[in-house]
Amino acid sequence: MMPSLSEGAVSFWIALLSWPAGLYLLWRVRYLPKPQNSPEIVSLSLSIVVPARNEEKNISNLMESLQNLNPQPVEILVVDDGSEDNTSRIAKESGVKVLSIQDKPAGWNGKSYACWLGANEAVGDWLLFLDADVRLERTSLASLMAAALKNSEPTMVSVQPWHSIEYSWENICAFVNVMILAGLNAFTPKSVSISNEVAGAYGPCILVPRREYFEMGGHKVLRGEKLEDIPFGRRFASDTSPKRRVELYAGGQSVWFHMYPEGIKSMLEGFSKSFALGAKASPPNVVIATVLWISGAFSAFSFLILAAIPPFSNAYILELLAFSVYFVHCAVMLRAFRIAGHFSRFSALVYPVALIFFCLVHLKSILSIYVFKKTKWRGRYIEEN
């Protein structure tokens, strides 16, 4: 059955009107401020807590980047959550303190308990929670502290790292990274990232003042959460006296990571373990803009294919419109991909591949969480309530 002109018209108008949604979601991206040499920063008392499970392929790179920091933290604590590889040994050889979880109390998820254990052991006035695949630029601690100290209210600073890639196949996750960055409504014109209505926090990098952390109950109040970063940010910024703030940033050149070096199976497993929960927590304006953007991007591609099929392939004006709309979407995708990570121009040119992977991740996450009620991560099955 040949496609009709009316079908092509629908695809064209959806594609034409939807691309601004991609700009809206990342309208005003904020990066960490430049480091300052104020007395509070130079003499900072900061402990780094790294929860880790089966991270032998990541932990040495993190330790190397932490050893190059200026200023240095007062301590680095790696909390080994029952690793079955050489995570603990590699961390110890780096000269940091390693805590091992022997018996996790009932009702806790692994990462929350590791963070809570590390926070109770830490001595710094500030606590920086980092995932094991994160890397910090030399002056990143000073930048993080500058962001936290610029407000009069106690402030949590959370950063979504820039995604560094090593292999071309990793471009497949570009749109997933974009939506993780955009999903908390931090960078839209309607951004609420510094109000008490904050949508959450980014899990890989969270800086929080120690006193306020324990006042809010720390990770103990999150012990049953499968996705702890979003409720962490919300609880910290909830109505209190004095008021507390949460500020969200994109990593840029200050904070980055290389996720899932083990391969595409690990990438799909890692992203999907909680992706549906994160999407469920997104504000309505983000959900609407995302649906519009994805629908329009697919429509632009379908309209391009339609224009190449007879009899439309002989209509040169139609072909010109199809190519023009598609390349507008490519340009919007390239901007978003480069904000989220080191993704190639070619990945933006063939963006439907990244969109399909995004849909697969979302579908797998929905099935794992809401149908099978069980997800697997780092060799451990996590039962859903």
Backbone hydrogen bonds in HBPLUS format (Angstrom, degrees):
<---DONOR---> <-ACCEPTOR-->    atom                        ^
c    i                          cat <-CA-CA->   ^        H-A-AA   ^      H-
h    n   atom  resd res      DA  || num        DHA   H-A  angle D-A-AA Bond
n    s   type  num  typ     dist DA aas  dist angle  dist       angle   num
A0008-GLY N   A0004-SER O   3.20 MM   4  6.57 155.9  2.26 144.4 150.7     1
A0009-ALA N   A0005-LEU O   2.90 MM   4  6.17 146.5  2.01 143.7 153.4     2
A0010-VAL N   A0006-SER O   3.02 MM   4  6.28 154.5  2.09 146.7 152.3     3
A0011-SER N   A0007-GLU O   3.08 MM   4  6.35 167.4  2.10 151.1 154.0     4
A0012-PHE N   A0008-GLY O   2.92 MM   4  6.06 156.4  1.98 145.0 152.0     5
A0013-TRP N   A0009-ALA O   3.01 MM   4  6.22 167.9  2.03 152.7 154.6     6
A0014-ILE N   A0010-VAL O   3.03 MM   4  6.19 164.0  2.06 154.2 159.0     7
A0015-ALA N   A0011-SER O   2.94 MM   4  6.01 163.0  1.97 147.7 153.1     8
A0016-LEU N   A0012-PHE O   2.80 MM   4  5.94 157.1  1.85 150.5 157.7     9
A0017-LEU N   A0013-TRP O   3.03 MM   4  6.01 155.4  2.09 143.9 148.8    10
A0018-SER N   A0014-ILE O   3.16 MM   4  5.97 125.2  2.48 141.5 152.6    11
A0021-ALA N   A0018-SER O   2.94 MM   3  5.73 155.5  2.00 126.3 133.2    12
A0022-GLY N   A0019-TRP O   3.06 MM   3  5.64 141.3  2.21 115.9 124.4    13
A0023-LEU N   A0020-PRO O   3.08 MM   3  5.10 124.6  2.41  95.8 110.0    14
A0024-TYR N   A0020-PRO O   2.87 MM   4  6.14 155.1  1.94 151.7 159.4    15
A0025-LEU N   A0021-ALA O   3.17 MM   4  6.37 157.8  2.22 148.8 151.5    16
A0027-TRP N   A0187-PHE O   2.88 MM 160  5.72 113.9  2.33 132.9 146.8    17
A0028-ARG N   A0187-PHE O   2.93 MM 159  5.08 167.0  1.95 144.4 148.7    18
A0250-ALA N   A0030-ARG O   2.84 MM 220  6.05 170.2  1.85 172.9 174.6    19
A0041-ILE N   A0038-SER O   3.05 MM   3  5.37 126.3  2.35 105.4 118.7    20
A0042-VAL N   A0038-SER O   2.94 MM   4  6.17 171.2  1.94 165.3 167.9    21
A0043-SER N   A0039-PRO O   3.07 MM   4  6.01 159.9  2.11 144.3 149.2    22
A0044-LEU N   A0041-ILE O   3.19 MM   3  4.88 156.8  2.25 110.7 107.6    23
A0125-ASP N   A0045-SER O   2.81 MM  80  5.30 124.0  2.12 117.6 130.5    24
A0126-TRP N   A0045-SER O   2.96 MM  81  6.30 137.3  2.15 148.1 159.6    25
A0074-VAL N   A0046-LEU O   2.85 MM  28  5.68 145.6  1.97 145.1 156.1    26
A0047-SER N   A0126-TRP O   2.89 MM  79  6.22 167.4  1.90 163.0 161.6    27
A0128-LEU N   A0047-SER O   2.88 MM  81  6.19 163.1  1.91 163.6 166.8    28
A0048-ILE N   A0075-GLU O   3.07 MM  27  6.36 168.5  2.08 148.4 151.7    29
A0077-LEU N   A0048-ILE O   2.76 MM  29  6.04 172.4  1.76 167.3 169.7    30
A0049-VAL N   A0128-LEU O   2.82 MM  79  6.04 164.8  1.85 150.5 154.8    31
A0130-LEU N   A0049-VAL O   3.03 MM  81  6.33 160.3  2.07 155.1 160.4    32
A0050-VAL N   A0077-LEU O   2.77 MM  27  6.12 160.4  1.81 164.7 170.0    33
A0079-VAL N   A0050-VAL O   2.86 MM  29  6.01 162.0  1.90 141.2 147.0    34
A0052-ALA N   A0079-VAL O   2.95 MM  27  5.99 157.7  2.00 162.1 155.2    35
A0081-ASP N   A0052-ALA O   2.78 MM  29  5.88 173.3  1.78 163.4 165.8    36
A0058-ASN N   A0055-GLU O   2.95 MM   3  5.33 157.9  2.00 114.1 121.4    37
A0059-ILE N   A0055-GLU O   2.87 MM   4  5.74 167.8  1.89 176.5 179.1    38
A0061-ASN N   A0058-ASN O   3.16 MM   3  5.71 123.7  2.49 112.8 125.3    39
A0062-LEU N   A0058-ASN O   3.25 MM   4  6.57 157.4  2.31 153.0 159.8    40
A0063-MET N   A0059-ILE O   2.95 MM   4  6.17 165.9  1.97 151.9 155.5    41
A0064-GLU N   A0060-SER O   3.00 MM   4  6.20 154.9  2.07 144.9 151.4    42
A0065-SER N   A0061-ASN O   3.12 MM   4  6.36 158.2  2.17 145.1 150.3    43
A0066-LEU N   A0062-LEU O   2.95 MM   4  6.21 152.8  2.02 153.8 162.0    44
A0067-GLN N   A0063-MET O   3.01 MM   4  6.20 148.4  2.11 146.3 154.0    45
A0068-ASN N   A0065-SER O   3.30 MM   3  5.35 144.8  2.43  96.2 106.0    46
A0069-LEU N   A0066-LEU O   3.25 MM   3  5.36 168.0  2.26 108.4 111.2    47
A0070-ASN N   A0138-ARG O   2.93 MM  68  5.85 155.6  1.99 159.7 153.3    48
A0097-LYS N   A0076-ILE O   3.26 MM  21  6.40 146.1  2.38 179.6 169.8    49
A0078-VAL N   A0097-LYS O   2.92 MM  19  6.29 167.3  1.93 164.2 168.1    50
A0099-LEU N   A0078-VAL O   2.81 MM  21  6.18 161.0  1.85 155.4 162.0    51
A0080-ASP N   A0099-LEU O   2.69 MM  19  6.01 151.3  1.77 169.9 175.7    52
A0101-ILE N   A0080-ASP O   3.02 MM  21  6.19 169.9  2.03 166.0 162.9    53
A0090-ILE N   A0086-ASN O   3.00 MM   4  6.10 171.0  2.01 161.2 163.4    54
A0091-ALA N   A0087-THR O   3.07 MM   4  6.25 160.3  2.11 151.7 157.3    55
A0092-LYS N   A0088-SER O   2.98 MM   4  6.20 161.4  2.02 152.1 157.0    56
A0093-GLU N   A0089-ARG O   2.96 MM   4  6.19 155.2  2.02 150.4 157.1    57
A0094-SER N   A0091-ALA O   3.05 MM   3  5.15 140.3  2.21  98.2 110.1    58
A0095-GLY N   A0092-LYS O   2.98 MM   3  5.32 161.0  2.02 110.2 116.2    59
A0109-ASN N   A0223-ARG O   2.88 MM 114  5.98 123.3  2.21 147.2 163.2    60
A0113-TYR N   A0109-ASN O   3.19 MM   4  6.33 164.1  2.22 155.6 160.2    61
A0114-ALA N   A0110-GLY O   2.99 MM   4  6.18 157.3  2.05 149.4 156.2    62
A0115-CYS N   A0111-LYS O   2.93 MM   4  6.17 160.7  1.97 154.8 159.4    63
A0116-TRP N   A0112-SER O   2.95 MM   4  6.13 158.8  1.99 147.4 153.5    64
A0117-LEU N   A0113-TYR O   2.84 MM   4  5.99 161.7  1.88 151.3 156.0    65
A0118-GLY N   A0114-ALA O   2.99 MM   4  6.13 160.8  2.03 145.3 150.7    66
A0119-ALA N   A0115-CYS O   2.84 MM   4  6.01 157.1  1.89 148.2 154.9    67
A0120-ASN N   A0116-TRP O   3.08 MM   4  6.24 156.1  2.14 146.8 152.1    68
A0121-GLU N   A0117-LEU O   3.23 MM   4  6.43 135.0  2.44 137.3 148.7    69
A0121-GLU N   A0118-GLY O   3.15 MM   3  5.12 130.8  2.40  94.6 108.0    70
A0122-ALA N   A0118-GLY O   2.93 MM   4  6.04 134.0  2.15 144.9 157.7    71
A0210-ARG N   A0125-ASP O   2.82 MM  85  5.21 168.7  1.83 139.8 140.2    72
A0127-LEU N   A0208-VAL O   2.90 MM  81  5.41 173.9  1.91 162.7 164.7    73
A0208-VAL N   A0127-LEU O   2.92 MM  81  5.41 157.6  1.97 150.9 158.3    74
A0129-PHE N   A0206-ILE O   2.80 MM  77  5.17 162.9  1.83 157.6 155.6    75
A0206-ILE N   A0129-PHE O   3.01 MM  77  5.17 159.5  2.06 145.8 152.3    76
A0131-ASP N   A0204-PRO O   2.93 MM  73  4.80 146.5  2.04 136.8 137.5    77
A0134-VAL N   A0131-ASP O   3.23 MM   3  5.66 166.7  2.24 117.6 119.5    78
A0135-ARG N   A0256-TRP O   2.62 MM 121  5.30 148.3  1.71 169.8 166.1    79
A0256-TRP N   A0135-ARG O   3.07 MM 121  5.30 165.7  2.09 146.8 151.5    80
A0137-GLU N   A0254-SER O   2.96 MM 117  5.01 161.8  1.99 148.8 146.8    81
A0140-SER N   A0137-GLU O   2.95 MM   3  5.20 166.5  1.97 124.6 125.0    82
A0143-SER N   A0139-THR O   3.12 MM   4  6.46 152.3  2.20 149.1 157.6    83
A0144-LEU N   A0140-SER O   2.82 MM   4  6.06 160.2  1.86 155.3 160.3    84
A0145-MET N   A0141-LEU O   2.93 MM   4  6.13 161.6  1.97 149.4 154.3    85
A0146-ALA N   A0142-ALA O   2.88 MM   4  6.02 149.8  1.97 140.6 149.4    86
A0147-ALA N   A0143-SER O   3.04 MM   4  6.28 152.3  2.12 145.9 152.3    87
A0148-ALA N   A0144-LEU O   3.06 MM   4  6.34 147.2  2.17 141.9 151.1    88
A0149-LEU N   A0145-MET O   2.85 MM   4  5.97 151.7  1.93 152.7 159.4    89
A0245-ARG N   A0154-PRO O   2.90 MM  91  6.27 164.7  1.93 160.2 165.1    90
A0156-MET N   A0245-ARG O   2.86 MM  89  6.21 163.1  1.89 149.5 152.9    91
A0247-GLU N   A0156-MET O   2.87 MM  91  6.27 162.8  1.90 165.4 170.4    92
A0157-VAL N   A0207-LEU O   2.92 MM  50  5.08 156.2  1.98 143.3 150.9    93
A0207-LEU N   A0157-VAL O   2.76 MM  50  5.08 172.0  1.77 159.0 161.8    94
A0158-SER N   A0247-GLU O   2.97 MM  89  6.31 166.8  1.98 166.2 169.1    95
A0249-TYR N   A0158-SER O   2.98 MM  91  6.36 147.7  2.08 155.3 163.3    96
A0159-VAL N   A0205-CYS O   2.97 MM  46  5.34 157.9  2.02 147.8 154.9    97
A0160-GLN N   A0249-TYR O   3.03 MM  89  6.48 161.5  2.06 163.8 164.0    98
A0251-GLY N   A0160-GLN O   2.82 MM  91  5.48 136.9  2.01 161.0 147.3    99
A0162-TRP N   A0255-VAL O   3.01 MM  93  6.38 164.4  2.04 139.9 138.6   100
A0257-PHE N   A0162-TRP O   2.97 MM  95  6.29 150.5  2.06 155.4 156.5   101
A0163-HIS N   A0340-ALA O   2.96 MM 177  6.26 169.4  1.97 136.5 139.1   102
A0342-HIS N   A0163-HIS O   2.76 MM 179  6.09 161.2  1.80 160.6 157.8   103
A0164-SER N   A0257-PHE O   2.80 MM  93  5.81 162.5  1.83 160.7 164.9   104
A0170-GLU N   A0167-TYR O   3.05 MM   3  5.70 153.1  2.13 116.8 124.3   105
A0171-ASN N   A0168-SER O   3.14 MM   3  5.85 169.0  2.15 120.5 123.9   106
A0172-ILE N   A0169-TRP O   3.17 MM   3  5.99 169.6  2.18 120.5 123.7   107
A0173-CYS N   A0170-GLU O   3.21 MM   3  6.03 169.3  2.23 121.9 123.9   108
A0174-ALA N   A0171-ASN O   3.14 MM   3  5.45 159.9  2.18 120.6 119.9   109
A0177-ASN N   A0173-CYS O   3.13 MM   4  6.41 161.1  2.16 157.0 161.1   110
A0178-VAL N   A0174-ALA O   3.04 MM   4  6.38 150.6  2.13 145.9 154.8   111
A0179-MET N   A0175-PHE O   3.00 MM   4  6.24 159.7  2.04 149.8 153.5   112
A0180-ILE N   A0176-VAL O   3.02 MM   4  6.29 146.0  2.14 147.1 156.7   113
A0181-LEU N   A0177-ASN O   3.10 MM   4  6.26 159.3  2.14 145.7 150.8   114
A0182-ALA N   A0178-VAL O   2.86 MM   4  6.09 155.8  1.92 148.2 155.8   115
A0183-GLY N   A0179-MET O   2.79 MM   4  5.34 135.8  1.98 134.7 143.9   116
A0185-ASN N   A0182-ALA O   3.15 MM   3  5.87 161.9  2.18 128.3 129.0   117
A0191-SER N   A0188-THR O   2.96 MM   3  4.91 141.1  2.12 120.3 116.3   118
A0195-SER N   A0192-VAL O   3.20 MM   3  5.42 168.6  2.21 118.2 117.2   119
A0198-VAL N   A0195-SER O   3.30 MM   3  5.64 138.3  2.49 119.0 117.3   120
A0213-TYR N   A0209-PRO O   2.98 MM   4  6.12 148.1  2.08 151.2 161.4   121
A0214-PHE N   A0210-ARG O   3.11 MM   4  6.45 160.9  2.15 158.7 160.5   122
A0215-GLU N   A0211-ARG O   2.96 MM   4  6.16 146.3  2.07 143.8 154.6   123
A0216-MET N   A0212-GLU O   3.08 MM   4  6.18 151.7  2.16 144.7 149.1   124
A0218-GLY N   A0213-TYR O   2.80 MM   5  5.02 128.1  2.07 173.3 158.3   125
A0217-GLY N   A0214-PHE O   3.14 MM   3  4.87 148.2  2.25  93.1 102.7   126
A0220-LYS N   A0217-GLY O   3.20 MM   3  5.84 127.9  2.48 139.9 143.7   127
A0222-LEU N   A0219-HIS O   2.96 MM   3  4.92 147.9  2.06  98.6 108.9   128
A0223-ARG N   A0220-LYS O   3.35 MM   3  5.15 166.1  2.38 105.4 106.0   129
A0225-GLU N   A0222-LEU O   2.91 MM   3  5.35 162.6  1.94 121.6 127.5   130
A0232-PHE N   A0228-GLU O   2.99 MM   4  5.92 140.9  2.14 142.5 154.2   131
A0233-GLY N   A0229-ASP O   3.14 MM   4  6.37 162.9  2.17 150.0 151.5   132
A0234-ARG N   A0230-ILE O   3.13 MM   4  6.37 164.2  2.15 151.9 156.7   133
A0235-ARG N   A0231-PRO O   2.88 MM   4  5.89 162.7  1.91 145.7 150.1   134
A0236-PHE N   A0232-PHE O   3.06 MM   4  6.19 159.6  2.10 147.6 153.5   135
A0237-ALA N   A0233-GLY O   3.11 MM   4  6.25 154.2  2.18 145.9 152.0   136
A0238-SER N   A0235-ARG O   3.30 MM   3  5.10 161.3  2.33  98.4 103.8   137
A0254-SER N   A0251-GLY O   3.02 MM   3  5.67 149.0  2.12 148.5 147.9   138
A0255-VAL N   A0251-GLY O   3.25 MM   4  4.54 161.2  2.28 115.5 120.0   139
A0263-GLY N   A0260-TYR O   3.43 MM   3  6.22 165.2  2.45 118.8 120.8   140
A0267-MET N   A0263-GLY O   3.03 MM   4  6.31 151.3  2.12 145.0 154.0   141
A0268-LEU N   A0264-ILE O   2.89 MM   4  6.08 163.7  1.91 150.6 153.4   142
A0269-GLU N   A0265-LYS O   2.98 MM   4  6.14 160.6  2.02 146.8 152.6   143
A0270-GLY N   A0266-SER O   2.79 MM   4  5.87 159.1  1.83 147.6 153.6   144
A0271-PHE N   A0267-MET O   2.96 MM   4  6.06 175.0  1.96 155.0 156.5   145
A0272-SER N   A0268-LEU O   3.11 MM   4  5.97 157.1  2.17 139.7 146.6   146
A0277-LEU N   A0274-SER O   3.12 MM   3  5.36 122.3  2.47 101.4 115.6   147
A0278-GLY N   A0274-SER O   3.13 MM   4  6.49 154.2  2.20 152.6 160.0   148
A0279-ALA N   A0275-PHE O   2.92 MM   4  6.24 156.3  1.98 151.4 158.1   149
A0280-LYS N   A0276-ALA O   2.95 MM   4  6.08 151.4  2.03 141.6 149.3   150
A0281-ALA N   A0277-LEU O   3.24 MM   4  6.45 134.7  2.46 136.3 146.7   151
A0281-ALA N   A0278-GLY O   3.16 MM   3  5.20 132.8  2.40  95.2 107.6   152
A0282-SER N   A0279-ALA O   3.15 MM   3  5.28 157.2  2.20 104.1 111.1   153
A0286-VAL N   A0283-PRO O   3.06 MM   3  5.47 128.1  2.34 109.4 122.2   154
A0287-VAL N   A0283-PRO O   3.14 MM   4  6.48 158.7  2.18 153.7 160.2   155
A0288-ILE N   A0284-PRO O   2.92 MM   4  6.11 170.6  1.93 160.0 161.6   156
A0289-ALA N   A0285-ASN O   3.09 MM   4  6.11 163.4  2.12 138.3 143.4   157
A0290-THR N   A0286-VAL O   2.89 MM   4  5.97 154.6  1.95 146.7 154.0   158
A0291-VAL N   A0287-VAL O   2.96 MM   4  6.16 168.4  1.97 155.7 158.0   159
A0292-LEU N   A0288-ILE O   2.99 MM   4  6.15 163.1  2.02 150.9 156.0   160
A0293-TRP N   A0289-ALA O   2.89 MM   4  6.00 159.2  1.93 145.5 151.6   161
A0294-ILE N   A0290-THR O   2.92 MM   4  6.10 173.6  1.92 158.9 160.1   162
A0295-SER N   A0291-VAL O   2.94 MM   4  5.97 163.7  1.97 147.0 152.4   163
A0296-GLY N   A0292-LEU O   2.93 MM   4  6.01 160.9  1.96 146.7 152.4   164
A0297-ALA N   A0293-TRP O   2.85 MM   4  6.03 153.4  1.92 148.4 156.2   165
A0298-PHE N   A0294-ILE O   3.00 MM   4  6.20 164.0  2.03 153.7 156.8   166
A0299-SER N   A0295-SER O   2.92 MM   4  6.05 151.1  2.00 141.7 151.0   167
A0300-ALA N   A0296-GLY O   2.83 MM   4  6.04 149.7  1.92 145.8 153.2   168
A0301-PHE N   A0297-ALA O   3.25 MM   4  6.50 152.3  2.33 139.7 146.3   169
A0302-SER N   A0298-PHE O   2.89 MM   4  6.20 162.2  1.92 152.3 157.3   170
A0303-PHE N   A0299-SER O   2.82 MM   4  5.94 154.0  1.88 148.3 155.5   171
A0304-LEU N   A0300-ALA O   3.04 MM   4  6.19 144.5  2.17 136.2 145.5   172
A0305-ILE N   A0301-PHE O   3.00 MM   4  6.36 156.5  2.06 151.2 156.8   173
A0306-LEU N   A0302-SER O   2.86 MM   4  6.04 158.9  1.90 146.0 152.5   174
A0307-ALA N   A0303-PHE O   2.98 MM   4  6.14 151.4  2.06 142.3 148.8   175
A0308-ALA N   A0305-ILE O   3.01 MM   3  5.24 145.5  2.14 103.3 113.9   176
A0309-ILE N   A0306-LEU O   3.13 MM   3  5.35 164.1  2.15 109.5 114.5   177
A0312-PHE N   A0309-ILE O   2.91 MM   3  5.76 116.7  2.32 142.6 140.8   178
A0313-SER N   A0309-ILE O   3.18 MM   4  5.23 133.5  2.40 105.3 112.8   179
A0314-ASN N   A0311-PRO O   3.34 MM   3  6.05 166.2  2.36 115.8 119.7   180
A0315-ALA N   A0312-PHE O   2.89 MM   3  5.24 161.5  1.92 114.0 120.1   181
A0318-LEU N   A0315-ALA O   3.07 MM   3  5.35 118.8  2.46 102.5 117.0   182
A0319-GLU N   A0315-ALA O   3.05 MM   4  6.44 154.9  2.11 151.2 158.9   183
A0320-LEU N   A0316-TYR O   2.93 MM   4  6.13 157.2  1.98 145.4 151.6   184
A0321-LEU N   A0317-ILE O   2.95 MM   4  6.20 157.1  2.00 147.4 153.2   185
A0322-ALA N   A0318-LEU O   2.92 MM   4  6.14 159.1  1.96 148.6 154.5   186
A0323-PHE N   A0319-GLU O   2.91 MM   4  6.15 167.8  1.93 156.1 158.3   187
A0324-SER N   A0320-LEU O   2.94 MM   4  6.01 157.6  1.99 145.1 152.1   188
A0325-VAL N   A0321-LEU O   2.95 MM   4  6.11 169.8  1.96 155.2 157.0   189
A0326-TYR N   A0322-ALA O   3.01 MM   4  6.11 162.8  2.04 147.2 152.7   190
A0327-PHE N   A0323-PHE O   2.96 MM   4  6.06 161.4  1.99 149.0 153.7   191
A0328-VAL N   A0324-SER O   3.03 MM   4  6.26 140.8  2.19 142.7 153.3   192
A0329-HIS N   A0325-VAL O   3.14 MM   4  6.49 158.2  2.19 148.6 153.4   193
A0330-CYS N   A0326-TYR O   2.88 MM   4  6.24 148.3  1.98 143.1 153.4   194
A0331-ALA N   A0327-PHE O   2.93 MM   4  6.09 153.5  2.00 140.2 146.0   195
A0332-VAL N   A0328-VAL O   3.03 MM   4  6.35 157.5  2.08 149.5 155.3   196
A0333-MET N   A0329-HIS O   2.87 MM   4  6.05 158.7  1.92 149.4 155.7   197
A0334-LEU N   A0330-CYS O   2.83 MM   4  6.05 156.6  1.88 148.7 155.3   198
A0335-ARG N   A0331-ALA O   3.07 MM   4  6.30 160.5  2.11 147.0 151.4   199
A0336-ALA N   A0332-VAL O   3.11 MM   4  6.38 163.9  2.14 147.3 151.4   200
A0337-PHE N   A0333-MET O   2.73 MM   4  5.91 164.5  1.75 158.8 163.6   201
A0338-ARG N   A0334-LEU O   2.96 MM   4  6.05 160.8  2.00 150.0 154.3   202
A0339-ILE N   A0335-ARG O   3.13 MM   4  6.35 142.0  2.28 141.8 151.8   203
A0340-ALA N   A0336-ALA O   3.09 MM   4  6.33 151.1  2.17 147.6 155.1   204
A0341-GLY N   A0337-PHE O   2.88 MM   4  6.02 141.5  2.03 147.7 158.4   205
A0348-ALA N   A0345-ARG O   3.07 MM   3  5.27 129.0  2.34  99.7 112.9   206
A0349-LEU N   A0345-ARG O   3.04 MM   4  6.41 146.3  2.16 144.8 155.1   207
A0350-VAL N   A0346-PHE O   3.00 MM   4  6.31 143.8  2.14 148.8 157.4   208
A0351-TYR N   A0348-ALA O   3.33 MM   3  4.69 143.0  2.48 107.9 101.1   209
A0353-VAL N   A0350-VAL O   3.05 MM   3  6.13 159.2  2.09 136.8 139.2   210
A0354-ALA N   A0351-TYR O   3.00 MM   3  5.26 116.4  2.42 107.1 121.5   211
A0355-LEU N   A0351-TYR O   3.02 MM   4  6.35 152.9  2.09 154.4 163.1   212
A0356-ILE N   A0352-PRO O   2.89 MM   4  6.07 155.4  1.95 146.5 152.2   213
A0357-PHE N   A0353-VAL O   3.07 MM   4  6.36 159.4  2.12 147.5 153.0   214
A0358-PHE N   A0354-ALA O   2.98 MM   4  6.15 154.6  2.05 141.1 148.2   215
A0359-CYS N   A0355-LEU O   2.96 MM   4  6.27 154.9  2.03 147.4 153.7   216
A0360-LEU N   A0356-ILE O   2.92 MM   4  6.23 152.2  2.00 148.4 156.4   217
A0361-VAL N   A0357-PHE O   2.90 MM   4  6.17 159.7  1.94 154.1 159.1   218
A0362-HIS N   A0358-PHE O   3.00 MM   4  6.23 161.9  2.03 149.2 154.1   219
A0363-LEU N   A0359-CYS O   2.88 MM   4  6.05 160.6  1.92 147.6 153.1   220
A0364-LYS N   A0360-LEU O   2.86 MM   4  6.01 169.1  1.87 153.0 156.3   221
A0365-SER N   A0361-VAL O   2.94 MM   4  6.05 155.2  2.01 145.9 153.1   222
A0366-ILE N   A0362-HIS O   2.97 MM   4  6.20 158.8  2.02 148.8 154.2   223
A0367-LEU N   A0363-LEU O   2.98 MM   4  6.22 165.8  2.00 155.8 159.2   224
A0368-SER N   A0364-LYS O   2.91 MM   4  6.03 163.2  1.93 148.9 153.9   225
A0369-ILE N   A0365-SER O   2.96 MM   4  6.01 165.5  1.98 152.0 155.6   226
A0370-TYR N   A0366-ILE O   2.88 MM   4  5.61 159.8  1.92 146.3 153.0   227
A0371-VAL N   A0367-LEU O   3.05 MM   4  4.82 141.1  2.20 118.0 127.5   228
A0372-PHE N   A0367-LEU O   2.78 MM   5  6.09 166.5  1.79 166.9 171.7   229
A0373-LYS N   A0368-SER O   2.80 MM   5  5.50 101.9  2.42 121.0 140.6   230
A0374-LYS N   A0368-SER O   2.84 MM   6  5.48 142.5  1.98 152.3 158.8   231
A0384-GLU N   A0373-LYS O   2.97 MM  11  4.73 175.7  1.97 124.0 122.7   232
A0375-THR N   A0382-ILE O   2.98 MM   7  5.16 162.1  2.01 142.5 147.2   233
A0382-ILE N   A0375-THR O   2.60 MM   7  5.16 169.0  1.61 164.2 168.1   234
A0377-TRP N   A0380-ARG O   2.87 MM   3  5.32 163.1  1.89 147.2 151.8   235
A0380-ARG N   A0377-TRP O   3.01 MM   3  5.32 152.7  2.09 109.1 117.8   236
